[in-house]
């Protein structure tokens, strides 16, 4: 989903895509599509059989070929029509979902316009657009729907526009294989806008991922001067300290971040890791057990619990956690081994 996040200009655009996909599920499109695909496959097969029989009867093989190609083309056309209909329905439902939950209903059309522009510039359509056909009519339909819905007055989503930009900066820093290229990108942004907080954050991440801990510390400390209570900056500081083998200092920083976001599971996980690396195995295990209960589908929490329980020489508990970890990864041989 990183490509999607990167393409969004606002949190509301991201919400519109999520609303669209939820609408597909609510309307049962995935189940209906399976039935339609079976029906289309049977029709294409029947056309091929009839064409083959006609070719045999007349001794003309071109009749068979034409019938098979024609049958496949008709089947594809039917599926495309069906998908267009489902996409339009999901768009309309999404607009209503956005309006009823306090988001701007126009954000669906805004994002579709953005995608349409990308589609026109590209020589080949993006993989997403192969399954989500896009047209000007679809954009206009979303605009018409938005014009006819009443946004909810009671609920208004309070969004931080910096939050999305921060995530986008994280994606750039984490996915760019050449750190210098990412560094140049963020430095270019900072040259134009020195107060660009996401760009400064992204630059700090580039330094950390590249193993340039001194530069990363300097960048994070500079951010913390003006934003001492930012849990995300504190998280990066803690991770840097862990990278340097300073678990006790990292633990103190994660506690500071958790005071600001006490229910954040990632911060609690990082605290548990810093505790275990500092030899505080029993409190680390307590934290991890609670996480595995609250978030039972996260393999990483199960794995770390298995490691800590192994360090505590509680091998039965360690194998149980590891079995659950591998079961979530659908690795049957390793799951059975640990069970």
Steps between C-alpha positions, in 0.01 A plus 500: 500500500801734502428620146147598602619689809761681294243612240259657752516877547287499816381258771148534357612360166643198679173464690307509170696204361446302822128586484492380138655161589268462801208571266607208276479268801173646629339455158626141473686573176772245570245218532299609196818534295595139570164382370522722192851375421375142511206590275725685251748209493219257419371729222847533348545120521160440332593742219827311449321161491237626253773655284702179508195296397426742213861478384492121503165490316613736226866402487590869548738551796474883476137475620618328820771762561262791438237353733750446782648850468152650473381311807797620706450861385131490590583355841760771567257772391233368737745494791621854425141630492428326828814642662420852384155471653644375831763777507232766449282351772796485741582866420144609578488303824842637598379859456208429737735334752730803492215745550341301785828468692605865481740490204472727197288306244680680216827319584393193297476704179821687587699179527344354184604815309851454634505136382355593162781751449758234585331255263514746211871567555601133526580288195367192685217499756595437864415148627227648723327654199483165317249384762351846565412648156506880506325751271390864495141383544596325824649825635189697400277239664693535827464881480124473437457261792698728734287800396185314607607374842481686827819490707448399861475807723551315826834341412796681353826310462791689652793420271865587529625563143860463622431138606455378141807693383698340781393152387590585140845616615542172687413302186752692290776453757425130551442396139769695314792264431743789455521704825675786320209534259251522789729743683518725192120494469445613860779758486338642185169536683669665797678745271161623381324467839746492796213441745370189317464271802433174308808564282718552809355181649560311175861620489557370854358163395727486194803548726380230742426246227841572345670432834610863539409514869677828582319686221174329598542601868571860399193513275267343759634715786442809285140392442448433872617853590179642360284188543605337827160334541480340158474122559617419147822698537552339841445157344777565249729615781431174686566288192828682441608424858408133450708493181793625706455230765366737770181323615470679837502843334262376230263368769483844663419665165227245418343559842499872418328432165246266662403771747377692193345199321434240773299257282734497201590131438819573307643715781413229752671241280814717471502546876483121544793454261712757685414327830596157367826632356572656838446169679156587644341182368203457734345849445577469128311168488204657685481782246525262205239258639255787532577607143441148364162492674395842372648450151497123442549530122838681511773236442781726625359521852472120523854458371652746748309335785644165391853647506455650847341184642790301356745734673308438824540123438122456489527280192138383491378860493769589244394219263132593542565862402719393206232256382245781499746722315552246222129415487429866423758480221328179378826305527355159587825299547646754746164536679479123552865483607447755779166350608 
